[in-house]
């Protein structure tokens, strides 16, 4: 996966968006690092996202 553009955070700062170049029929993994801070000031734990694109 190649990230092509960082879009940014939502207005309420609960979501982050980016664009990526994906190929059909492939499995991908993305791990969000523990650099994000929640509304109470705590850092998040690393978060793994797995998905597969359609063929």
C-alpha positions in Angstrom: 0.0 0.0 0.0 1.3 3.4 -0.9 -0.2 6.4 0.9 -0.6 9.1 -1.7 -2.1 11.9 0.3 -2.7 12.9 3.9 -6.1 14.4 4.1 -6.2 15.3 7.8 -8.4 15.1 10.9 -12.1 15.5 11.0 -13.5 18.7 12.5 -14.4 16.9 15.7 -10.9 15.3 15.7 -12.2 11.7 16.1 -11.1 10.5 12.6 -8.1 10.8 10.4 -8.2 10.4 6.6 -5.7 9.6 3.9 -5.7 8.4 0.3 -3.8 5.3 -0.7 -3.0 3.3 -3.8 -4.5 -0.2 -3.5 -4.4 -3.2 -5.9 -7.3 -5.6 -6.4 -7.3 -9.0 -4.6 -4.7 -8.1 -2.0 -4.5 -8.2 1.7 -3.3 -5.1 3.6 -2.2 -4.3 7.1 -1.9 -0.8 8.6 -0.8 -0.1 12.1 -1.6 3.2 13.7 1.2 4.2 16.1 0.8 5.2 19.7 1.3 8.9 18.8 -2.4 9.9 18.9 -3.8 11.4 22.1 -7.5 11.1 23.1 -9.6 13.9 24.5 -8.5 13.1 28.1 -4.8 13.3 27.3 -4.0 9.6 27.1 -2.0 8.1 24.2 -3.7 5.4 22.3 -2.3 1.9 22.1 -0.9 0.8 18.7 -3.9 -0.3 16.6 -3.7 -2.9 13.7 -6.1 -2.6 10.8 -6.4 -5.5 8.3 -8.5 -5.6 5.2 -8.6 -7.2 1.7 -9.6 -5.6 -1.6 -12.0 -7.2 -4.0 -10.6 -9.2 -7.0 
